[in-house]
Amino acid sequence: MIAIPKLTNLKGRAQVAAMKSDLRNLVTLEENYFAQYLKYATAADLAGIYTVTVGNSMPIIALTGTVDRDADEPHRGQMCAVFMGSTPARPAMKEGAPECAEAGTSTVTQ
């Protein structure tokens, strides 16, 4: 009885770690794109270049004048986000640092 919840928790933490890794890779790709084209990439610009870990959904990329927001929402109700620019994308509050939370909450998981 105890092993099943611990295994489920471990799998959930691994999924969150994979989402954060995907978003860190996306930040690197976006910064390289920006250095080359002097603008951040849209999802269409990254088609065929950027892929995510199996089991994760493709991030939503929303561009504004000063911010690049990316979020990844897998099946488990977790939401991870990262932003570049001046407008935070909850749950991320530090530029370029992916953060995750249960969908619909403000609690951040490390």
Residue, then its C-alpha position, 0 to 999 in steps of 0.5 A: m500500500i505504501a509503495i504505490p503512492k511513493l511510486t506515483n509521487l516519484k513519477g510525478r516529480a520526474q514528469v515535472a523535472a522533464m517539463k522544466s528541462d524542456l522549458r530550459n531547452l526552449v529558453t536556450l533555443e529562444e535566446n539563440y534565435f533572438a541573437q540571430y534574428l533580433k526577435y523571439a521565435t513563435a511556435a511556427d518558427l520553432a516547428g521541426i527544431y524544438t521537441v519535448t520529452v515524450g508525455n509532455s505537451m508542446p509549450i504554448i508560446a505567447l509573444t508580446g512587446t516585452v515578454d516571451r511566455d512558455a507553458d507546458e501542461p501535461h496530463r497530471g494537472q501540473m503547469c510549468a512556465v518560464f518567461m523572458g522580459s519584464t512580465p512574469a508568467r505565473p507560476a514563474m516569477k524569475e526571468g528564465a527560470p522555469e517553475c511549476a505548480e498544480a494547475g489552478t493554484s499559486t503554489v510553486t513546486q521546486 
